[in-house]
Amino acid sequence: AFPQTVTSATFSQATPGFTVSTPLPLVIAPGDSAAITLCFTPVGANAYTDTLVISNNCTTREVLAFRIATRRAVATLAMGTARAQAGTTFTIPVRLVNSELLQQSGVTGFRIGLRYNGTILAYRNTDAVEKNRANGVEHIIVDIPAVHKGDSVLARLRFFAGLAFDTVSTLVIDTVIPLGGV
């Protein structure tokens, strides 16, 4: 019996996200065994399929065919409602509802973008990451932490009601970006 030398370990389809971290070549004495470490870093929430091909000093073989499916966390952010008189400060809750796999995904918070009528409302929290105004429409970006337990209030956004009109002022979440996680 002669030693076997693993000269390469590759993926037949070169699927993004799969790598081999074991340094090669790898010499295996007769009767011994060795481990080849495979790493998987998904590039999105998809199903991944590939085949590991091992080549040694005698032959090339497809030794392992596999499929991996990943799921991303699912969550809905919902704005609460409030009534306020002109000249008063009030809060609007941001709720996390229907979350799945949020804690397992490593998500630590959310960066949310909010749009509203800046003539009627003024944001009072000091945590705005970005703030701009154009044509009376205020746009702010706020980072809020994730809470990993069912449906819960993530933040209470404080606003000042500047004017009283008969029209309805709408506060809209226009972007949500998860923070942290994979």
N, C-alpha and C positions, 0 to 999 in steps of 0.2 A: 504494500500500500504506500502511496505517495501523498504528501501534503497537497491540499487543494488551495489555490490562491484565488480568492474572489477579486476579480479585476474591475468590475463595475456593477453598479446597482442603479438602474434607470427606470423611468416610467414610460411605457410604450406609447402613450398618448400625450405625454408632456403636459398634463393637466396643471394649470396654475394652482399653487398652494401646496403641492406635494414636494417634499425634498427628502434626501437621505443625509443624515448627519454623521454617520459612521465613516471615519477616514478609511479610504481604500488605497491600495490593495490590502487585503486582509488574508493572512495565511492561517489555515486551519489544519492542524496535525491530524493524522489518522485516529479515529475514535473520539476526537474532540468535537465541540460545537462552538458556535459563535453567534452573537446577536448583531443584527443590522437594525439600527434605529431609524424609523420613518417618522417624519414630522408632517403635520398637516396644519396649515394656516389658511382658513377659507378667505376668499376675496369677496364673498357675498353670500347671501342666503340662497343657496342652490344645492342641487344634488351633484356630487362629484364621483366619477367613475374612472378607474385607471387600472393598469396591470403592472406589477413590479417585475422587472426582468433582471435576473442575476446572471452575470457571465463570470466564468472562472477559467482556469488554464486548460480545462478539458472540453467544456460545452457552454452553451447559452440556453437558459430555460426561463420560461415564464413560470414563476413560482407562486405568485399570489395575485389573484384578481379580487378587487374589492370595490365597494360603493359606500360613500359617506354622504349623509344628508345633514345639513345644518338648518337650524331655525333661528331666526332673530327674535328678539323680544318684541312683543306687541303691546302697545299701550295707547290709550286715548286721553288727551288732555281736554278738559271741558271748563269753560268759563262759567262762573256763577253769575247771578244777577243781583242788582242792588237798586234802591231808590234813594235819591238824595235831593235836598233842597239846595238852591243856589247859595253859595258861600259856606258850604259844609264839606267836611272831609269824610269819606266813606271807604269801605274796603270791598273788593270783589275777590272771592276765592277762586283759585285755579285748582281743579280737582284732577286726580289721576283715577281713571276708571278702566275696567276691563284689561288690566295688565296681565301679561303672560310672560314668563321667563325673564322678567326684568332684572331680578337680582342675579340669576345665573349668568346673564349676559355681561355683567359688570358695569351696567349703566349707573352712573353716579348722579346724574342730573339732566336737565334739559336747558337748552338755550332757545328761548321763545321770542319771536318777533310779534309785536302788538301794534295795531293801527287803530287810531281813534280821532275824533274831531277835537283838535287842539284848542278850538275857541271855547268849547264847552267844558272840557276836562283838562286837568293838569296832573301829571304823575307825581306823587309825593314820596315814594320810596327813593332811597339814594343808591340803589344797586344797579341802575341802568348801565349796561356795558356800552351802549351806543344810543344816541338820541338825535333825531333830526326832524325837521318840519318843512313841509312844502305845501303851498296852497291851503293852509289851514288844517292839513292832515298831519298829525304827529305820528312818528314811527319810533318805537323804542325796542331795544333788545335787552332782555333780562335773563340771567342765569338763575335757575331755581334747582334745589336739590331734589333727588328722587327719594321717595319714601317707599320701602319695599314691603308694604303690607296692604293688600287689597285695595279697595277704593278709599282714597284719603285725600285730604287737602295738602297740596304741595306748597302753596304760597297764598298769602293774602296781600293783594296789590292795593295800595292806598292811592286814592285819587281825590282831587279837590274839584267840586262842582262849581265852575266859575259863573255860568249864566243859566238862566232858566228859559227854555224855549218850549214850544209845544211840540217840537220835533223830537224824535228819538235819537239819542247818540249811541252809536254802535261801537263796541269794543271788539276787535277781530284779532284772533290769533292767525297770523299769515305764514309763519314758519315755525317749525319745531325741529331742533337738531339734538339728538342724544349726545350726552357728554360721557366720556369714559367708555368702557366696554370694548368689544372686539368687532 
